[in-house]
Amino acid sequence: MVHELLHVVGEALTHSVSDSLQMVPILFAVYLLMEFLEGRMGRVHRAAGTFRRFGPLIGAAVGCLPQCGFSAAAASLYGKGLITGGTLIAVFLSTSDEAIPVMLAGSAGWQQIAALLAAKVVIATAAGYLLQATVFRSEEAAADSGAHSHHHEHKGCGSSCCAKERFSSPILNLIWRAAVRTVQVALFVMLTVTAIEIALHLIGEDQLGKILLTGSPLQPLLTAAIGLIPGCAVSIILTELYIGGSLSFGAAVAGLATGAGVGYLVLVRECKDRRRVLRIIGLTYLCSAVPGLLLGLIGR
C-alpha cells in the first residue's frame, strides 16, 4: 500500500514538474514584458485598445495550440488589465492542453481531431465577442478611460510586492523580478497540480467514467464541471473516455472547453479580486456546458 502510494506521488510529481517546466519559458517572457511595461501602462492601454477588437479571435487561435502555457500567460495578462475578460475566456475555451497529443497517439482520426478543434475555436470566438460586448462592456469603457489600468495596479500583484531591487543595473533588476514571479507561480502550480493528480488517481478513471453518466443528455454539464479541475490529467482522462466511446462529442467538447490547464491556478494566483475570478470561471463553465448540450441534442 505504501509502495503504491509512493508510486502515485512520484508519477504526480513527474507530471506536475513537466507541466510547470513547459510553461516556464512562456511565463518568463510574459512577466519580462510586463515588468518592462511597468510605468508605461497608460500608453500600453491606449495602444491595446486599437487591437482589442481582435482579442477573442486571436485568443481562440492561440489557445488551440497544444500548450497550456498560453492559458497561464493569458491569465497573467488579464491580471494586469492588458486583455479583457472576453479574450481570456476565449483562450480558456480553446485551450487544448493534452487532448491533441492523446488523440494522435490513440485511435482517433484526423476528422475527429479537426471537428473537436473547430468546435472549440468557434465556441471560443463567439463566446469571447459576446461576453466582450455584454458582461465585460464595463471593462472596455474603464480600459478606454485609463481607470482599468489603475484598478489592476491595486488589485493585482505588482512587481514591488514580488521582489526587491537587488542590482544596480535596471536591466538585471527587471530580469530578476520577472524570474522571481515566474518561479513563484511555477511552484504554486506544481504543488497544486500534484495534489490534484493524486486525488484523481485515487478516484480512478473507471469510477470517473461511471460518474459521467454515459449516454445521458446531461453528460456535458458534468464533463464541463470536471474540466474545470486544473492540470493535464483531466484532459487526458476526458480524451481517453471520448476515444473509448464513453463520452459523446458534445460532452467531450464541453469538458475540454473548460479544461484550460493551469490557467485557472495562475488566475487565482495573480488576481486578488475573488469575485472577478469566480465570474471568469462561472462564465467559462456556462460557455462550455450550453454549447455541449446543444451539440449533444443535434447529434442525437
Buried (B, 14 or more C-beta within 10 A) or exposed (E): EEEEEEEBBEBBBEBBBEBBEBBBEBBBBBBBBBBEBBEEBEEBBEEBEEEBEEBBBBBBBBBBEBBBBBBBBBBBBBBBBBBBBBBBBBBBBBBBBBBBBBBEEBEBEEEBBEBBBEBBBBBBBBBBBBBBEEBBEEBBEBBEEEEBBBBBBEBBBBBEEBBEEEEEEEEEBBBBBBBBBBBBBBEBBBBBBBBBBBEBBEEEBEEBBEEBBBEEBEBBBBBBBBBBBBBBBBBBBBBBBBBEEBBBBBBBBBBBBBBBBBBBBBBBBBBBBEEBBEBBBEBBBBBBBBBBBBBBEEEE
